[in-house]
Amino acid sequence: MDPVVLDTDVSSLSLKRRLPSALMTRLIGKQPCITFVTLGELTQ
């Protein structure tokens, strides 16, 4: 499984289950990862 780093906007949309289907399709078979900065932004 290939890792892919998600930015804050994509991570936020994913958590809200509002990720566009075209983007969701591109993430199939990938291991989603986020940075500490994104984690901090999502918890603020």
Buried (B, 14 or more C-beta within 10 A) or exposed (E): EEEEEBEBEBBBBBEEEEBEEEEEEEBEEEEEEBEEEBEEBEEE
